[in-house]
């Protein structure tokens, strides 16, 4: 990066300005810093500036006004917007006015450097169609320009400041926790705790204690009092992943939390009040589980005030190229090598592949291919199961479970029956893989 480039930093927080100034120096850039938009305009009029990094929400004249002013008077200077309180409307507005990148606080040094690189080299991360509609390609780490993802971004933005319970549905590997984090960290209470809990990973006999806490002596081994995840999330958000795996006893207590906003620790006689937004997620069909008496109907309606469905990757093919580019750059940088090039035939294969493991499978594939390949990826570098016909060409008389089992067998064959690696590619755990293989 050219060390003669001058960057104007605008933020009402002195701590943030100091952090940005140090980062600019580390990148070999020449920083000018101010807490005031008025002073920023004065610097722009009297100094040669190559890049502006500005906060949006500032007292008095804010960053949006600065972007508007620059679009009229300094339209050739690229702008990077940073904000701790983002929303889609602001992103669309500043990008229409000429901002080239939108970065959400808190961010890492690498994220900041990557955004600056994009602004100074690629010049834009948004695509504007004939109707002047801005398409956001990345929203709090979630990547996608397809219509389903644009709808998802709008839903997150509408949901973020509402404490109503949210149920996120979608297949394994689609990024349900990322959506939950985006809702929380884009909200007005983003400084409050976000507590993720993988309900499916906690043994059933320990789940109730982990969620709600316990008192000393409540059970064998309870040698001290211990608060649960709900108490830890008080004032913020708790994310209950794989909610369909919760036992009837836990479901009953979860119902009380949603109804009464209180929890009772194991061994306690009095409940405790908690103020927690509950975001739950599942890849199971909860309605079917209700019909089989495996999930409480009253709890389902309490958790399902707002539903957000994440489409599988096979339904958002327009995003595959974006995701390949993102993971290619990410893992190449980690490996200290230049990003790989993909032949057109390889890209066609990857776009035609059904990606049963969704984003997680694609990420793992790109990570592996970056490690194992040099310079360019050709068809022979692609695993054999990715070159086979898509499920759409299977015998239409086969059941879904038969199609699924055939695909699992192909993946196992491609990794020499390594079940750990196969489970990783498929985006499931080994236990789930074993259960699927046992089915007729």
Buried (B, 14 or more C-beta within 10 A) or exposed (E): EEEEBBBBBBBBBEEBBEBBBEBBEEBEBBBBBBBBBEBBBEBBEEEEBBBBBBBBBBEEBBBBBBBBBBBEEBEEBBBBBBBBBBBBEBBBBBBBBBBBBBBBBEBEEEEBBBBBBBBBEEEBBBEEEEEEEBBBBBBBEBBBBBEBBBEBBBBBBEBBEEBEBBBBBBBBBBBBBBBBBBBBBBBEBBEBBBBBBEBBEBEEEEBBBBBBBBBEEBEEEBEEBBBBBBBBBBEBBBBBBBBBBBEEEBBBBBBBBBEEEEBBBBBBEEBBEBEBBBBBBBBBEBEEBBEEEBBBEEBBEBBBBBEBBBBBBBEBBEBBBBBBBBBBBBBBBEEEBEBBEBBEEBBEBBEBBBBBBBBBBBBBBBBBBBEEBEEEBEEEBBBEBBBBEEBEEEEEEEEEEBBBBBBBBBBBEBBEEEBEBBBBBBBBBEEBBEEBEEEE
